[in-house]
Amino acid sequence: MFRLFLALFLFLVLQRFPCLPATKITELTAEDSPWRGFLGFVDLGKGSRAAGVSELKKYFHRFGYLLPPPPPVVGKYYRRHNRHQNFTDLFDDQLESAVLLYQKKLGLAVTGKLDYDTLHEIVQPRCGDGDAGMRRRPRPAGEKYAYFNGRPRWRGAPPGELTYAFSPENMVEYIPMAEVRAVFRNAFSRWSAVIPVNFTEVEDYPFADVRIGFYHGDHGDGEPFDGQLGILAHAFSPENGRLHLDAAETWAVDLGQEKSKAAVDLESVATHEIGHILGLAHTSVKEAIMYPSLSPRTKKVDLRIDDVEGIQELYGSNPNFKYSSLLWSDISSGLNEQRTIEEQSNLRDSPLLEPRQRFLDCEGLSNSSLKRTSKDSTKGTPIGSILPQQDCCHPNWMLLLFHHVVGGAADRVGNRPEVYETGSWMLVAAMDRSEQMCFTITFFAAIDGRWGFGSRGPA
């Protein structure tokens, strides 16, 4: 009798009170990636054979690096079948070419072998848009942004105005709609801050320029999702406007509150996919928004120089855009990866680390031309005499050339009244923090091969 009464009581309670909002409780881990098995191929090279290499070939085919093998011939005729089934487990010439191309396009060491760095990148969650079909135009060293074939862009009327909407039937229930809207509003605003394009949310989903939704598996666009921590999302080039996210992911709007090891930051992915919607393809600059992969629990929402210059080549610049703030964001990225938010804020506010004026754009000047045209502002010494003989291309490093006027004998940088420093951004920044008496009157910097000038003073 007691059990019957308890069951009836629970039934009435559940009928009386509304259900709580749905919450995703599946605890995913990074080991759930569909590509984690590829890590077993470390140091595999041409001529080797291993079980599962055929799956790796399918991966490279999926992202544009490898053509499928020809179908088998029966008599005089090709037999109709799924060509993907004909991939073998042999590390052959075609796979080596795919690995070489992958390493080159994603800014990795080009070895042709499945070394650890290459495999570590392969197994990262990533965008579903391919890499190998992107087209780049010749440009100065360090610029790696790319476009879809034909360089498509939005050309509709009115110019500079695009609408977006969310699919009413294809959202995730565990994130309130207000938070999803706020995330995408922030993501769109990052792009509109640098180009003269405004984004407005509308309710009429079928007729919006950009149409956003979360989908499971095969959802009818020919680009099926594969579950957790594989393909995170994909978007189509202009003027298609479809932006699809994998509903199987553990999406997070606040990584501080979402504790899952497999949480994926929604704003980071949204910002990347909007870049595709506008016409950018994938870049080989790892720090850029348009790099194809994103590790779990990583927030990456700030546009880099590579992103901005790529999108401004398509649409022009927002007249209110300030290039100096972007430059600071790029040159401090190496420091920021290893510092707390409080430390980053202190560095950003430091007058010793912030140039007082915007860098002058010196695009197109080679080192040889700098030798002929640039002069030190105080001594008249040709700057080229102290510059390296090749461009500085590593995205995480800067070459800094400082001319210090020292104010006293306590100087520990050098006992001379003038001294040049050459080194990485991190090294020189640390030195400046300890040498407060140094007054820098000339500031030269090479960022991905592009030279700029500014002046700084003491605190």
C-alpha positions in Angstrom: 0.0 0.0 0.0 2.9 2.4 0.9 4.6 1.8 -2.5 1.3 2.5 -4.3 0.8 5.7 -2.4 4.4 6.8 -3.1 4.1 6.1 -6.9 0.8 8.1 -7.0 2.4 11.0 -5.1 5.4 11.2 -7.4 3.1 11.0 -10.5 1.0 14.0 -9.2 4.1 16.0 -8.3 5.6 15.6 -11.8 2.3 16.5 -13.4 1.9 19.6 -11.1 5.3 21.3 -11.6 6.8 22.2 -15.0 10.0 20.5 -16.1 13.3 22.2 -15.6 15.3 23.4 -18.7 17.0 20.6 -20.5 20.6 20.2 -19.5 23.3 18.2 -21.4 24.7 15.8 -18.9 26.8 13.5 -21.1 30.3 13.9 -19.9 32.6 13.8 -23.0 36.3 13.7 -23.0 39.0 14.6 -25.5 39.6 10.9 -26.1 36.1 10.7 -27.7 37.4 12.4 -30.9 36.7 10.2 -33.9 40.3 10.7 -35.1 42.2 9.9 -31.9 43.2 6.5 -33.3 45.5 8.3 -35.8 48.0 9.1 -33.0 49.1 5.4 -33.3 50.7 6.3 -36.7 53.4 8.5 -35.3 56.6 8.4 -37.4 54.9 6.3 -40.1 56.4 7.0 -43.5 56.1 6.0 -47.2 56.2 2.3 -47.8 54.7 1.4 -44.4 51.5 -0.5 -44.0 49.3 -0.3 -40.9 45.7 -1.1 -40.1 43.6 2.1 -40.2 45.7 4.0 -42.7 42.7 3.8 -45.1 40.7 5.8 -42.6 43.4 8.4 -42.5 43.2 8.6 -46.3 39.5 9.2 -46.0 40.3 12.1 -43.6 42.6 13.7 -46.1 40.1 13.1 -48.9 37.4 14.8 -46.8 39.4 18.0 -46.4 40.6 18.2 -50.0 44.1 16.8 -49.8 43.7 13.4 -51.5 41.7 12.2 -54.5 39.8 8.9 -54.2 41.3 5.9 -56.0 39.7 5.0 -59.3 37.0 2.4 -59.2 37.9 -1.2 -60.1 37.4 -2.4 -63.7 35.3 -5.4 -64.5 36.0 -6.5 -68.1 35.8 -3.2 -70.1 33.6 -1.4 -67.6 34.0 0.4 -64.3 32.0 -1.2 -61.6 29.7 1.2 -59.7 30.6 1.3 -56.0 31.6 3.6 -53.2 35.1 4.8 -54.2 36.0 5.5 -50.6 35.9 1.8 -49.9 38.9 1.3 -52.2 41.4 3.2 -50.0 44.2 0.8 -48.8 46.3 0.7 -45.6 49.5 1.4 -47.6 51.4 4.6 -47.0 51.8 5.2 -50.7 53.0 8.1 -52.9 49.6 9.7 -52.9 49.4 9.7 -49.1 52.8 11.2 -48.8 51.8 14.0 -51.2 48.7 14.6 -49.1 50.8 14.8 -45.9 53.2 17.3 -47.5 50.4 19.5 -48.7 48.6 19.3 -45.3 51.8 20.3 -43.5 52.5 23.2 -45.9 48.9 24.6 -45.8 48.6 24.4 -42.0 52.0 26.0 -41.2 53.7 22.8 -39.9 57.2 21.4 -40.5 57.1 20.0 -44.0 58.5 16.5 -43.6 56.1 14.2 -45.5 56.0 12.0 -42.5 53.4 11.5 -39.8 55.4 13.1 -37.0 53.9 14.0 -33.7 53.1 17.6 -34.5 51.3 16.7 -37.7 49.2 14.0 -36.0 48.4 16.2 -33.0 47.0 18.7 -35.5 45.1 16.1 -37.4 43.2 14.8 -34.3 42.1 18.3 -33.2 38.4 19.2 -33.5 38.0 21.4 -36.6 35.8 23.2 -39.1 34.2 21.0 -41.7 35.2 23.2 -44.6 38.1 21.9 -46.7 41.5 23.4 -46.8 43.1 22.3 -50.1 40.6 24.0 -52.4 41.4 27.5 -51.1 43.2 30.0 -53.4 45.9 32.4 -52.4 47.3 35.3 -54.3 51.0 36.2 -54.2 51.5 38.7 -51.4 54.2 39.8 -48.9 55.7 37.2 -46.6 53.6 36.4 -43.5 50.2 37.0 -45.0 48.5 33.6 -45.3 44.8 34.4 -45.6 42.9 32.7 -48.4 39.6 32.8 -50.3 37.2 30.3 -51.8 37.5 29.7 -55.5 36.4 32.7 -57.5 36.8 35.0 -54.4 33.0 35.3 -53.8 31.7 38.1 -51.6 28.3 39.6 -50.8 27.2 42.0 -53.4 23.4 42.3 -52.8 21.4 45.4 -52.0 21.5 47.4 -49.8 25.3 47.4 -49.7 26.8 46.8 -46.3 23.7 45.4 -44.8 23.2 41.6 -44.0 20.5 39.9 -42.0 20.8 36.7 -40.0 18.2 34.4 -38.3 18.2 31.3 -36.2 16.3 28.1 -37.2 13.4 27.8 -34.8 13.5 24.0 -35.0 17.3 23.5 -34.8 18.6 25.0 -31.6 20.2 23.3 -28.5 17.9 23.2 -25.5 20.5 23.4 -22.8 21.6 26.9 -23.8 19.0 29.7 -23.3 18.2 31.4 -26.6 19.1 34.8 -25.2 22.6 33.6 -24.6 22.9 32.1 -28.1 21.7 35.4 -29.5 24.3 37.3 -27.4 27.1 35.0 -28.5 26.4 35.5 -32.2 25.8 39.3 -31.8 29.3 39.5 -30.4 30.7 37.4 -33.1 29.1 39.4 -35.9 30.2 42.6 -34.3 33.9 41.6 -34.4 33.7 41.4 -38.2 31.6 44.5 -38.6 34.2 46.5 -36.5 36.8 46.0 -39.3 34.6 46.1 -42.5 31.7 48.4 -43.6 29.1 45.7 -43.1 26.3 45.7 -40.6 24.5 42.6 -39.4 20.9 42.7 -38.1 19.0 39.8 -36.6 15.6 39.1 -38.1 12.8 36.6 -37.3 12.1 35.6 -40.9 14.5 32.6 -41.1 13.8 31.4 -44.6 14.5 34.9 -46.1 17.5 35.9 -43.9 20.9 36.3 -45.6 22.6 34.2 -43.0 20.7 31.2 -41.6 22.0 29.5 -38.4 21.2 26.2 -36.8 22.4 23.2 -34.9 22.1 19.8 -36.6 22.9 16.1 -36.0 24.7 13.8 -38.4 23.5 13.8 -42.0 21.2 16.8 -42.2 20.7 17.1 -45.9 23.4 19.5 -47.1 25.9 16.8 -48.2 28.2 17.6 -45.3 27.2 15.3 -42.5 28.5 15.8 -38.9 30.4 13.0 -37.2 29.6 13.3 -33.5 31.7 14.8 -30.6 35.0 16.5 -31.2 35.3 15.8 -34.9 33.8 18.4 -37.2 32.5 21.2 -35.1 30.6 23.2 -37.7 30.7 24.3 -41.3 29.5 27.3 -43.4 29.0 28.0 -47.0 30.7 30.7 -49.1 28.8 33.8 -50.3 26.0 34.3 -51.0 24.7 30.9 -49.8 24.5 32.0 -46.1 24.1 28.6 -44.4 25.9 28.3 -41.0 25.5 24.8 -39.4 26.9 23.7 -36.0 27.1 20.1 -34.8 24.4 19.6 -32.2 26.3 16.6 -30.7 29.1 18.9 -29.3 29.1 20.2 -25.7 28.7 23.8 -26.6 29.6 26.4 -23.9 29.0 30.1 -23.7 31.1 30.4 -20.5 34.0 28.0 -20.1 34.4 29.0 -16.5 31.0 27.5 -15.7 31.0 24.6 -18.2 33.3 22.0 -16.6 33.2 19.3 -19.4 36.7 18.4 -20.7 35.2 18.4 -24.2 33.4 21.8 -24.0 33.6 23.8 -27.2 33.4 27.6 -27.0 30.4 28.7 -29.1 31.6 32.2 -29.7 35.0 31.0 -31.0 33.4 28.7 -33.6 30.7 31.3 -34.5 33.4 33.9 -35.2 35.3 31.5 -37.4 32.3 30.4 -39.4 31.1 33.9 -40.0 34.5 34.4 -41.7 33.5 31.7 -44.1 30.1 33.3 -44.6 31.8 36.5 -45.6 34.2 34.7 -48.1 37.4 33.8 -46.2 38.8 30.3 -46.5 41.3 28.7 -44.1 44.6 30.3 -43.2 48.0 28.7 -42.3 48.5 31.3 -39.5 47.8 29.3 -36.3 46.9 32.3 -34.2 44.3 33.6 -36.7 40.6 33.1 -36.3 40.4 31.4 -39.7 42.8 28.6 -38.8 40.8 25.4 -39.2 41.2 23.7 -35.8 40.1 24.6 -32.3 41.1 22.6 -29.2 38.4 21.8 -26.5 38.1 24.4 -23.8 39.8 27.1 -25.9 38.5 30.6 -26.4 39.7 32.2 -29.6 37.6 35.2 -30.6 40.0 38.1 -31.4 40.7 38.8 -35.0 44.3 38.9 -36.0 46.1 40.9 -38.6 45.8 38.0 -41.1 42.0 37.8 -40.6 41.5 41.6 -40.9 43.7 42.1 -43.9 42.1 39.2 -45.7 38.5 40.4 -45.1 39.3 44.1 -45.8 40.7 43.0 -49.2 37.2 41.8 -50.0 35.1 44.6 -48.4 37.3 47.5 -47.6 37.9 48.9 -44.1 35.4 50.2 -41.6 36.3 54.0 -41.3 36.2 53.7 -37.5 38.7 50.8 -37.4 41.9 51.5 -35.5 44.9 49.4 -36.8 47.0 50.1 -33.8 44.8 48.2 -31.4 44.9 45.2 -33.7 48.7 45.4 -33.9 49.0 45.3 -30.2 46.8 42.3 -30.0 49.0 40.4 -32.4 52.4 41.2 -31.0 51.3 40.4 -27.5 49.8 37.0 -28.4 53.0 35.1 -27.4 52.9 36.7 -24.0 49.1 36.2 -23.5 49.2 32.5 -23.9 51.3 32.1 -20.7 49.8 34.9 -18.6 46.7 35.3 -16.4 44.1 37.8 -17.4 45.3 40.2 -14.7 48.9 40.0 -15.9 47.7 40.6 -19.5 45.8 43.7 -18.4 48.8 45.1 -16.6 51.0 44.5 -19.7 48.4 46.1 -22.0 48.3 49.3 -19.8 52.0 49.6 -19.6 53.3 52.7 -21.4 56.6 51.0 -21.9 55.0 48.2 -24.0 52.5 50.3 -25.9 53.8 52.4 -28.9 52.7 56.0 -28.6 51.7 56.3 -32.3 50.3 54.0 -34.9 52.8 52.0 -36.9 53.4 53.4 -40.3 52.4 50.8 -42.9 55.5 49.7 -44.9 53.9 46.9 -46.9 55.9 45.9 -49.9 59.3 47.2 -48.6 61.9 44.6 -48.7 65.0 44.6 -46.5 67.1 45.8 -49.5 64.8 48.7 -50.1 64.9 49.6 -46.4 68.6 49.8 -46.6 68.3 52.4 -49.3 65.5 54.5 -47.9 65.3 54.2 -44.1 67.4 56.3 -41.8 67.7 56.3 -38.0 66.0 59.4 -36.8 68.8 60.5 -34.5 72.1 59.3 -36.0 71.3 59.0 -39.8 72.6 55.5 -39.8 71.1 53.3 -42.5 68.7 51.0 -40.7 69.4 48.3 -43.3 72.9 47.9 -41.9 71.5 46.3 -38.7 68.6 44.4 -40.3 68.7 40.7 -41.0 69.2 39.6 -44.6 65.8 37.7 -44.7 62.3 38.5 -43.6 61.0 37.6 -40.2 58.2 35.2 -40.8 57.5 33.3 -37.7 54.1 34.4 -36.4 55.0 34.2 -32.7 58.2 36.2 -32.8 59.2 39.8 -33.5 62.5 41.3 -34.3 62.9 44.5 -32.3 65.6 47.1 -32.9 65.8 49.7 -30.1 67.9 52.9 -29.9 68.2 53.7 -26.2 69.3 57.0 -24.8 70.4 56.0 -21.3 70.0 58.5 -18.4 72.6 57.4 -16.0 75.5 55.1 -14.9 73.0 52.7 -13.2 72.0 51.4 -16.6 72.5 47.6 -16.7 71.6 47.2 -20.4 75.1 48.5 -21.3 77.6 51.1 -20.2 77.4 52.9 -23.5 75.1 55.9 -24.0 73.5 54.2 -27.0 72.7 50.5 -27.4 70.7 48.4 -29.9 68.8 45.4 -28.7 67.7 42.5 -31.0 65.6 39.6 -29.8 62.2 38.2 -29.3 59.2 40.2 -28.1 59.1 38.3 -24.8 62.8 38.9 -24.1 62.8 42.6 -24.8 59.5 43.1 -22.9 61.0 41.5 -19.8 64.2 43.6 -20.2 62.2 46.8 -20.4 60.2 46.0 -17.3 63.4 45.7 -15.3 65.2 48.7 -16.9 62.8 51.6 -16.2 65.4 54.3 -16.8 65.9 53.5 -20.5 64.2 56.0 -22.8 63.5 54.5 -26.2 63.4 57.1 -29.0 63.3 54.8 -32.0 61.2 51.7 -32.4 61.4 49.3 -35.4 59.5 46.0 -35.5 59.1 43.2 -38.0 55.8 41.4 -37.7 55.4 38.5 -40.2 57.8 40.3 -42.5 56.0 43.7 -42.4 58.0 46.6 -41.0 56.6 49.5 -38.9 57.9 52.4 -36.9 56.9 54.1 -33.7 58.3 55.9 -30.6 58.1 55.1 -26.9 59.0 56.7 -23.7 59.5 55.8 -20.0 56.7 55.4 -17.5 
